[in-house]
Amino acid sequence: SSGINAEYGALLPRSSIMADHQTERAFQKQPTVFLNKKAVLQGKSKKTLRYVRNVGLGFKTPREAIDGTYIDKKCPFTGNVSIRGRILSGRVLKMKMMRTIVIRREYLHYVKKYCRFEKKHKNLSVHLSPCFRDVAIGDIVTVGECRPLSKTVKYNVLKVTK
């Protein structure tokens, strides 16, 4: 590990290569990965250790989750969150929060008195992992239920469809 970063094509100290995800005041790390391994035991391996898992239910782990350097404890692929319960889909409405988006779920509600349907919708706050980079307003996302991540967030994005 000479500190050469192929993406930038320049000699950079190891701290500046790894510092792209260190934006918080606390040191960001994955709790399941031990970072202080002795150099003698590592040998010549330049591959950084990373905890990644398969969420199951037929959803593929994104390439950015495997290769990326982001740290997100609420990510279903790299964090401590399990997907269980409902699988829903909706259209991205707002992207103004950090790592959280608002999706709109539209459905038809039957009114028995008039024998007709009325259009209704529900907005849902959903955690968006940094592994989904190019998400825009209007995209269709598939979300899975997980434990409560905050007061309003109880779902996690699993797949993005344009």
Buried (B, 14 or more C-beta within 10 A) or exposed (E): EEEEEEEEEEEBEEEEBBEEBBEEEEEBEBEEEEEEEEEEEEEEEEEEEBEBEEBEEEBEBBEBBEEBBBBBEBBBBBBEBBBEEEBBEBBBBEEEBEBBBBBEBEEEEEEEEEEEEEEEEEEBBBBBBBBBEEBEEEBEBBBBBBEEBEEBBBBBBBBBEE
